[in-house]
Amino acid sequence: MRPQIVKIATILFITFFVTITSWSQQVPPPPERTPPPGLPIDSDLVYLILLGILLGLFFLFRTKRA
């Protein structure tokens, strides 16, 4: 065989081998999304602040009338 044919055959075999081995590897699953760390109360923090302001205003007006 000619050296050029051997060279081409070798390159094709190596390319085929690398392609097959790269396709056969399993891809790891994507990581699961986890919520950011925090207390369960963090989602309702705005409501708690508004409730505290309303409660403070209630006690302020109650003491002013008395």
Short mmCIF file of the C-alpha atoms (twelve columns), coordinates in Angstrom:
data_MODEL
# 
_entry.id   MODEL 
# 
loop_
_atom_site.group_PDB 
_atom_site.id 
_atom_site.type_symbol 
_atom_site.label_atom_id 
_atom_site.label_alt_id 
_atom_site.label_comp_id 
_atom_site.label_asym_id 
_atom_site.label_seq_id 
_atom_site.Cartn_x 
_atom_site.Cartn_y 
_atom_site.Cartn_z 
_atom_site.pdbx_PDB_model_num 
ATOM 1  C CA . MET A 1  0.000   0.000  0.000  1 
ATOM 2  C CA . ARG A 2  1.055   3.524  -0.582 1 
ATOM 3  C CA . PRO A 3  2.153   5.577  2.408  1 
ATOM 4  C CA . GLN A 4  -0.577  8.144  1.655  1 
ATOM 5  C CA . ILE A 5  -3.317  5.527  1.863  1 
ATOM 6  C CA . VAL A 6  -1.909  4.191  5.136  1 
ATOM 7  C CA . LYS A 7  -1.754  7.715  6.516  1 
ATOM 8  C CA . ILE A 8  -5.370  8.456  5.480  1 
ATOM 9  C CA . ALA A 9  -6.602  5.117  6.835  1 
ATOM 10 C CA . THR A 10 -4.812  5.727  10.140 1 
ATOM 11 C CA . ILE A 11 -6.285  9.221  10.483 1 
ATOM 12 C CA . LEU A 12 -9.773  7.924  9.679  1 
ATOM 13 C CA . PHE A 13 -9.437  5.090  12.213 1 
ATOM 14 C CA . ILE A 14 -8.228  7.448  14.952 1 
ATOM 15 C CA . THR A 15 -11.015 9.949  14.170 1 
ATOM 16 C CA . PHE A 16 -13.607 7.171  14.205 1 
ATOM 17 C CA . PHE A 17 -12.263 5.775  17.473 1 
ATOM 18 C CA . VAL A 18 -12.234 9.184  19.208 1 
ATOM 19 C CA . THR A 19 -15.740 9.975  17.971 1 
ATOM 20 C CA . ILE A 20 -17.179 6.660  19.152 1 
ATOM 21 C CA . THR A 21 -15.545 6.893  22.587 1 
ATOM 22 C CA . SER A 22 -16.720 10.482 23.093 1 
ATOM 23 C CA . TRP A 23 -20.298 9.568  22.139 1 
ATOM 24 C CA . SER A 24 -20.368 6.567  24.423 1 
ATOM 25 C CA . GLN A 25 -19.594 8.589  27.547 1 
ATOM 26 C CA . GLN A 26 -22.653 9.411  29.586 1 
ATOM 27 C CA . VAL A 27 -23.309 13.029 30.347 1 
ATOM 28 C CA . PRO A 28 -24.014 13.709 34.024 1 
ATOM 29 C CA . PRO A 29 -27.504 15.009 34.762 1 
ATOM 30 C CA . PRO A 30 -27.833 18.736 35.336 1 
ATOM 31 C CA . PRO A 31 -27.778 19.768 38.993 1 
ATOM 32 C CA . GLU A 32 -31.134 20.283 40.643 1 
ATOM 33 C CA . ARG A 33 -32.096 23.823 41.462 1 
ATOM 34 C CA . THR A 34 -32.284 24.378 45.165 1 
ATOM 35 C CA . PRO A 35 -33.822 27.444 46.729 1 
ATOM 36 C CA . PRO A 36 -31.381 29.877 48.287 1 
ATOM 37 C CA . PRO A 37 -30.749 29.332 51.973 1 
ATOM 38 C CA . GLY A 38 -33.045 31.247 54.245 1 
ATOM 39 C CA . LEU A 39 -35.677 30.956 56.884 1 
ATOM 40 C CA . PRO A 40 -39.242 30.062 55.921 1 
ATOM 41 C CA . ILE A 41 -40.330 33.435 57.292 1 
ATOM 42 C CA . ASP A 42 -38.318 35.320 54.653 1 
ATOM 43 C CA . SER A 43 -41.019 34.993 52.001 1 
ATOM 44 C CA . ASP A 44 -43.616 36.773 54.196 1 
ATOM 45 C CA . LEU A 45 -41.298 39.404 55.644 1 
ATOM 46 C CA . VAL A 46 -43.093 42.283 53.895 1 
ATOM 47 C CA . TYR A 47 -46.428 41.262 55.405 1 
ATOM 48 C CA . LEU A 48 -44.910 41.060 58.862 1 
ATOM 49 C CA . ILE A 49 -43.455 44.557 58.529 1 
ATOM 50 C CA . LEU A 50 -46.811 45.959 57.373 1 
ATOM 51 C CA . LEU A 51 -48.581 44.170 60.215 1 
ATOM 52 C CA . GLY A 52 -46.121 45.647 62.703 1 
ATOM 53 C CA . ILE A 53 -46.670 49.164 61.336 1 
ATOM 54 C CA . LEU A 54 -50.450 48.756 61.528 1 
ATOM 55 C CA . LEU A 55 -50.245 47.382 65.060 1 
ATOM 56 C CA . GLY A 56 -47.982 50.261 66.103 1 
ATOM 57 C CA . LEU A 57 -50.401 52.811 64.624 1 
ATOM 58 C CA . PHE A 58 -53.296 51.105 66.412 1 
ATOM 59 C CA . PHE A 59 -51.579 51.363 69.801 1 
ATOM 60 C CA . LEU A 60 -50.461 54.942 69.057 1 
ATOM 61 C CA . PHE A 61 -53.990 56.141 68.258 1 
ATOM 62 C CA . ARG A 62 -55.463 54.156 71.166 1 
ATOM 63 C CA . THR A 63 -53.163 55.830 73.691 1 
ATOM 64 C CA . LYS A 64 -53.772 59.299 72.187 1 
ATOM 65 C CA . ARG A 65 -57.559 59.002 72.668 1 
ATOM 66 C CA . ALA A 66 -57.285 57.905 76.268 1 
# 
